[in-house]
Amino acid sequence: MQLRWSRMMPQLALAPAVAVTFVAFIGAIGWTAWLSLTRSRRVPEYEIDWSQWTRQYERLFNDAGWAISLHNLGSGPIK
């Protein structure tokens, strides 16, 4: 069976765009996860302090504003 270039060309033309979009999407998620483990507040610090890597999440979950935001989303009661 002969290869039909007319069917393959749209997929080949879109492949680089799909690859770049996928890498950018996964890269943004990875970058956000990395920064969430650092001691950064306003200006990013890129080194993770492994002795306190949950520090940012502890601050987040102990913040009253976070509980109010979750309540406003309908996620549950304010504690």
ZAMARGU-4260 file (C-alpha; in steps of 0.2 Angstrom, whole numbers, plus 5000, padded with zeros to 4 digits):
<rodrens>
0) 5000/5000/5000 | 5007/5017/4995 | 5010/5030/5008 | 4997/5044/5007 | 5006/5061/5010
5) 4990/5070/5009 | 4984/5062/5025 | 5001/5063/5034 | 5005/5081/5030 | 4993/5089/5043
10) 4999/5078/5057 | 5017/5081/5052 | 5014/5100/5051 | 5006/5100/5069 | 5018/5089/5077
15) 5031/5103/5082 | 5017/5114/5089 | 5010/5100/5099 | 5028/5095/5106 | 5032/5113/5110
20) 5015/5115/5119 | 5017/5099/5129 | 5035/5103/5134 | 5029/5121/5139 | 5014/5114/5149
25) 5024/5101/5158 | 5039/5113/5161 | 5027/5126/5169 | 5020/5113/5181 | 5038/5107/5185
30) 5044/5125/5188 | 5029/5129/5199 | 5032/5113/5209 | 5051/5116/5211 | 5048/5134/5217
35) 5034/5129/5229 | 5048/5118/5238 | 5060/5133/5240 | 5060/5147/5254 | 5054/5160/5241
40) 5042/5173/5245 | 5043/5187/5232 | 5059/5185/5223 | 5063/5167/5219 | 5076/5157/5227
45) 5081/5142/5218 | 5089/5131/5231 | 5078/5119/5241 | 5081/5117/5259 | 5078/5099/5261
50) 5077/5100/5280 | 5061/5112/5279 | 5054/5107/5261 | 5036/5108/5267 | 5038/5125/5275
55) 5028/5134/5261 | 5014/5121/5262 | 5013/5122/5281 | 5011/5141/5279 | 4998/5139/5266
60) 4987/5127/5276 | 4988/5137/5292 | 4983/5153/5284 | 4965/5158/5288 | 4964/5166/5270
65) 4966/5149/5262 | 4952/5141/5272 | 4941/5155/5268 | 4945/5153/5249 | 4942/5135/5250
70) 4925/5138/5259 | 4921/5151/5245 | 4924/5137/5232 | 4912/5126/5241 | 4925/5114/5246
75) 4920/5113/5264 | 4918/5121/5281 | 4930/5134/5288 | 4940/5126/5302
</rodrens>
